[in-house]
């Protein structure tokens, strides 16, 4: 198996959007090679955040559309996704809680899984996220 390295955001965007036909073809073929186990590659959380940002800002994608595309990426078991479990949790919170950004949902997942659920934030929209306790800085 070939270690292809880290996948940049634009590979996924071209695959999903098909807005640049040749790049879309190459991206889809590359992802197919990952699915078949011919190559290995890594997806970092920063790329996921960038995918969401670009889809929302430049393409006006809805949360449901973004969630569908994220699910396709995160469910690709042959792809090495850093923090996969936390990104899946964040995607679910992002879809269900309209006022919470994906980045905040990811921070909550990391807080829950690695810091006893404690997150220091003034953002009251984080209240009530299962397993997470939001605290103002003066409460610590």
C-alpha positions, 0 to 999 in steps of 0.5 A: 500500500502506498502512503499518500500523505495528508489530503488537502481540503480541495481534493474533497471539494472537487470530488463533491462539487464537480466544479472543475471536471479534471480535478473532480475526476482525479479526486474521485479516482484517488478516493476510489483508490483509498476505498479499495485499499490501494493507498492510505491517506490522512485527513486532519480536523483542520481540513474538515473545518475548512471544508465546512467553512468553504461549503457554507460561505462560498457555496451557501450549503445548508447544514443538512447538505454539509452533514451529508458530505461530512458523513461520506468522508467520516464513514470512509473507514479506509481513510485515516481520519484524525479524531474521527470519533470526535468529528462524528460527534461534532457533525451530529451536534452541528446538524442538531443545534442550529446555533452551534458552529462546527468548530464549537461542536468539535471543541465540545466533543474534545472537552467531553472526551479528554477533559471531563466535559468541561469547556470554558466559554462565554457562548451560552449556546453550548449549554445543554450539549450532552456530556459538556459543562460550559463555564465562564472563566470566572467559574474555574 
